[in-house]
Amino acid sequence: MEQRITMHIVGGNSRSRAAQSRLVLSMGHHAEVYSDLVELLDRPPHDGVIIASEDALADGIRDLLEQLADGGIWIPLVAAREDPALEEVVQAIQVGALDFLTLPLTEEELRRMVAHVHTDAGRHAEARRRLIDARRRISGLSKREREVLDWLSEGCSNKAIARELDISPRTVEIHRANMMDKLGASHAAEAVRVRLEAGLVAKKRREAAAKSAAGNTSAAPMFIEQVLIPPRTAR
């Protein structure tokens, strides 16, 4: 028997939400309906999958994922819209959505999404958890500690960082120690890993990729995916 999934339906008009809910229930799954994103954030779900459409997507998938992260919501996000453009679907997946559905929702479309959830949602949710945790830890850094982390991610030594920030190597050591403590990192590689899991990219890599993308537009989507989707950690 197929595992029952809780689907949190948010956005769109009441008729659309009701139709999605009826279909979800008819297929043996559980539906939770929210009038808008504010209501969802007020009752943050901790399991299942979010199906967001229309006004919930008004500011884009990236902004919606940021709001969910700020609310401590890490479960997978599925976008839904009538006749979505291919470019919109590709961009949504690249910035972190698990899937993109076409409305009005059909049984075939929902079964496809459920299969995707069963095969990939666990890894996706774990990546979301790591991203939220990493961003929360990095947000606790002071401006100078963040600068030290940025340059450390470039592979710079304490002396090189001191030259870049125009401070003494001893001051860099102090900021670095405080930064490591706040991130809960026992060594530099772990601090850099936290930075990567937060979806951040080293300054020089960003500049190089942007320059490359300017001359090769086909490379841009891959760059976006590498930057915004947290890397899988080896087990």
N, C-alpha and C positions, 0 to 999 in steps of 0.2 A: 504493500500500500504506500502511495506517495506521501512523503512527510508533509504535515500541515504547516503552512507558513502564515504568519501574521503580516498583512499588508496594510500599511498606514497611508491612506489616500488623502492628499492635500492639494488644494488649488482647483481652479475651474469653477463652474457654476454647480448649483445643488443637483441639477438633473444629471450632469456628467458624473459627479461623485456617486450619486445613487446607482447609476447604471454600472459603474465599475464595481461598486460594492456588491450588487446583486450577482454579477458574474463571478466575482471572487468566492462568494458564499456558495454558489451553485456548484463550484468545482471542489468544494470541501475544505477551502481555506478560511481563514478568519480575517475580517475587515474591520479596521478602525478608521473612522472618517473625521476629518478636521476641516472646519470652515475656512481656515487660512493658516499661514505659517506661524502667526503669533500664537494660535491655539496649540499647534504642534510643539512649539518651543516651551509653552507653559506646561505641557504634559510630555516631557521628552521620553520617547520610546527607547527600550534597551534591547529589543530583539525584533526579528523580522526584516522587512524591507520597506522603504519609503517610495511611494509612487507620487511624484510631483508633476503638476501640469499647470498650464496657463499662467495666472498671476504669480504662482509660487516660483516660476521661472523668469519673471519679468526682468530681474537684474542679472540673469545669466547663471549657469551652473556653477561657475567658480565662486560667485558671491554667495549662492545658496549653500555650497559646501562649507564656506567660511562661517556662515551663520550657524550651521549645524555643529561645526567644530567648536565654536564659542559656547554653544549650549551643551557640549559634552555628548553629542549624539554621533556615534560612530557606525551605526548600521548602514548597509548599502543603500545608495540612492539610485532610483530609476526615474528617468525623465519621460514624460508623455506629452504628445502634442498632435494635433491634426496636421497631416501632410508635412512632416518635418523635412527640411532640406538636408541633403546628404552632408553638406558642410557642417550643419548644426549638429548632426548625429556624431560625426567624427570628432568634432571639438568637444562635445559633452563627454565622450568616452576618454578622450585624451586628458581632460582635467580631473577625472575621477569618478564619473558616473558609472555604475555597473552595467546599465543597459538603457536603451531608448525605445519606447513603445509608440505605436501609431494609434491615435484615437479616431473613431470610437473603438474601444478595446474589444477584441474578438477572443474566443476560446483558444484558437490556434496561437494567437499572439501571446496570450497569458501563459499557455503551456510552454512555449519557447522560453519565456522569461523565467518561469519556475525552474526549468531544466538548467538554465544559466545560474540561477541562485544556488541550486544544489551542487553544481560543479565548481563554482568559483567564489561564492559569497563568503566562505570561511576565510580564504586568503585575503579577499578584499576587505573584510571587516577587520582582520588583524592589521592590515596596512593602515586602515583608517585609525585604529587605536594607537598605533605607533606614531602616526602623524600628529594626532591631537596631543598625545603626551609630550612629544618632542617640542611642539610649538609652545605648549604651556611652560615647559622648562626654560626654553630660550627667551620667552617673554619676561622672565624674572631677572635677566641679565641687565646690567647697567649699559649705557651707551659705549663706554670704553671697553667693558668686558666683551661686548658683542663685536667690537672692532678687532679685538685680539683674536676672537674665535674666527672671524672672517679671514684674517691674514694667516692664521694657523692652518686653515683649510686650504690655503694656497701653497702650503708646504714651507712657510717661512720660519726661520729660527727666531728665538727671542731677540737676538741682536738685530736681525732684519726687520722685525716688527717694530722695535724701538726706533729704528731709522725712519720707517714709514709714518709712525705716529708722533715722531719728534719728542720722545720721552726716553728715560733711561731704561736699560735692560732690567735693572732691579725692579722698576715700577711695572714693567711688563710681566715679570715673574709674579708679582703680587696680584695683578689683575687676572693673570692666567690661573693662578691657584684658586682665586675666588670663583672664576668662571667654571672651572672643573668641579668645584664643590657644589655649586648651584645646579649643574647638569647631572651630578651624580656619576661623573666619569672618573675612572681611575687612571686613564692614560689618554694621550692626545688623540689616538685613533678613535677611541670611543666618543670623544667630544665631537669629532668631525662626523662620525656616523649619526649622532643625534641631529646635527645640522642638516645632513642629507635627508634623514627621515622626516624632517619638518618641511621638506619640499623646497629647500633653498639650494642655490647653486653657487659655486665659487665665482668670484668677480671676473677673473680672467677667462674662465670657461664660458661665462655668460657673454662677455664681450666678443670672444672668438666665435662662439656659435651664432651670435647676432650678425657678425660680419659675414660668416659663411652663408647664413640664411639669406642675406641680402643679395648674394650672387647665385644662390641655388635655392629657390623657393620650395623645391621638393624635399629639402632637408628639414624645413621648419617643423612639420608635424612630429617627426621623430624627436627633435630637440625638446619640444613642448612636453612630450610624453615622458622623456627621461627626467626632466626637471620636476614635473608636477606629480608624478605617480611615485610614491615612496618605493625604494628598491626592496626586493625580497631579501631577507637575511638568511644566511646559510644555517641549516640545522644539523 
